[in-house]
Structure formats: structure tokens, C-alpha cells
Amino acid sequence: YDDVLTYPAVRQDIAVAVDEDVEAGALVAAAREAGGPLLREARVFDVYRGEQVGEGRKSVAVHLAFQSPERTLTDEEAAGLREAIVARLAADFGAELRA
């Protein structure tokens, strides 16, 4: 079972542009690996295709929730984890972070 955590989660959203053939599930799986045990949730909440991301590409938006069972995470800690996830997605899938 999962114990109820008393410390709040730090929630952040990212959107990455990837080639059309990259599966959203593969992005989430890589994010979970890169985020480690402090990444409590990673889920896709939007997929966009259009002129802004270019032909043959799509934008995948992922909600991330970081949480520790021992303490409240700082914004800097969450930012470091987010950067590790973005770097992993870039390395594995050629993902580009969208502003």
C-alpha cells in the first residue's frame, strides 16, 4: 500500500516538442526514471499538433508532482528534478522544451 504523505507536493507542468512517432507513454516512462523516487506523479494532459511545433512534430504536455515522505521539497530541488527530466527527454527523444 502507499502510505499517506503529510508533506505537500510541488507541482509543475512541462511541454516538449517531439517527432510525431514518439509515444507519449515512452515520454512518461523516461520522465519517471529520470525523476526518481521523488517524482510521485507524471501524466500527459495535452497533445498539440499545429504550425507552432512544425510539420511531423507534436507538443506533449506533462504534469509532474514531486513529493518527499520526509519533508517539504524546495522549489530549487523540484527545479533540479525537472531539469533532469527535460535533459533525459532531450537525450532519448530529441525533445525540445517549449516555453
C-alpha positions as CSV (number, residue, x, y, z in Angstrom):
1,Y,0.0,0.0,0.0
2,D,1.0,3.6,-0.4
3,D,1.3,5.5,2.9
4,V,-0.5,8.8,3.1
5,L,2.1,11.6,2.8
6,T,1.8,14.5,5.0
7,Y,4.1,16.8,3.1
8,P,2.8,18.8,0.1
9,A,3.7,18.1,-3.4
10,V,5.5,20.5,-5.7
11,R,3.5,20.5,-9.0
12,Q,4.9,21.6,-12.3
13,D,3.9,21.3,-15.9
14,I,6.3,20.9,-18.9
15,A,5.6,20.8,-22.6
16,V,8.1,19.3,-25.0
17,A,8.1,19.2,-28.8
18,V,9.0,15.7,-30.2
19,D,8.7,13.9,-33.5
20,E,5.2,12.6,-34.3
21,D,6.2,9.0,-33.9
22,V,7.4,9.4,-30.3
23,E,4.8,7.7,-28.0
24,A,3.5,9.8,-25.1
25,G,3.8,6.7,-22.8
26,A,7.5,6.5,-23.6
27,L,8.0,10.1,-22.6
28,V,6.2,9.4,-19.3
29,A,8.3,6.3,-18.6
30,A,11.6,8.1,-19.2
31,A,10.4,11.0,-17.0
32,R,9.6,8.6,-14.2
33,E,13.1,7.1,-14.4
34,A,14.8,10.4,-14.5
35,G,12.7,11.9,-11.7
36,G,13.5,9.0,-9.4
37,P,11.6,8.3,-6.2
38,L,10.6,11.9,-5.5
39,L,8.5,12.0,-8.7
40,R,5.2,10.9,-7.4
41,E,3.1,11.6,-10.5
42,A,3.8,12.0,-14.2
43,R,0.9,12.2,-16.6
44,V,0.2,13.6,-20.0
45,F,-2.6,16.1,-20.1
46,D,-2.4,17.6,-23.6
47,V,-1.1,16.8,-27.1
48,Y,-0.9,19.6,-29.6
49,R,-0.2,19.4,-33.3
50,G,0.0,22.5,-35.4
51,E,2.1,25.2,-37.0
52,Q,3.8,26.2,-33.8
53,V,5.6,22.9,-33.4
54,G,6.2,22.2,-37.1
55,E,5.4,19.6,-39.7
56,G,5.8,16.0,-38.4
57,R,6.1,17.1,-34.8
58,K,3.8,17.4,-31.8
59,S,3.9,19.0,-28.4
60,V,3.2,16.8,-25.4
61,A,2.4,18.5,-22.1
62,V,3.2,16.5,-18.9
63,H,2.1,17.2,-15.4
64,L,4.8,16.4,-12.8
65,A,4.3,16.2,-9.0
66,F,7.4,15.9,-6.8
67,Q,6.9,14.8,-3.1
68,S,9.1,13.5,-0.3
69,P,7.8,11.3,2.5
70,E,10.3,13.0,4.9
71,R,10.0,16.8,4.3
72,T,8.7,19.5,2.1
73,L,10.8,19.9,-1.1
74,T,12.1,23.3,-2.0
75,D,11.4,24.9,-5.4
76,E,15.1,24.6,-6.2
77,E,15.0,20.8,-5.6
78,A,11.9,20.4,-7.8
79,A,13.6,22.6,-10.5
80,G,16.6,20.3,-10.4
81,L,14.5,17.2,-10.8
82,R,12.5,18.9,-13.7
83,E,15.8,19.8,-15.4
84,A,17.0,16.2,-15.1
85,I,13.7,15.0,-16.7
86,V,14.0,17.6,-19.6
87,A,17.6,16.6,-20.2
88,R,16.7,12.9,-20.3
89,L,13.8,13.6,-22.7
90,A,16.2,15.6,-24.9
91,A,18.8,12.8,-24.9
92,D,16.4,9.9,-25.5
93,F,13.9,11.5,-27.9
94,G,15.3,14.8,-29.2
95,A,12.7,16.6,-27.2
96,E,12.7,20.4,-27.1
97,L,11.3,22.2,-24.1
98,R,8.5,24.6,-25.1
99,A,8.2,28.0,-23.4
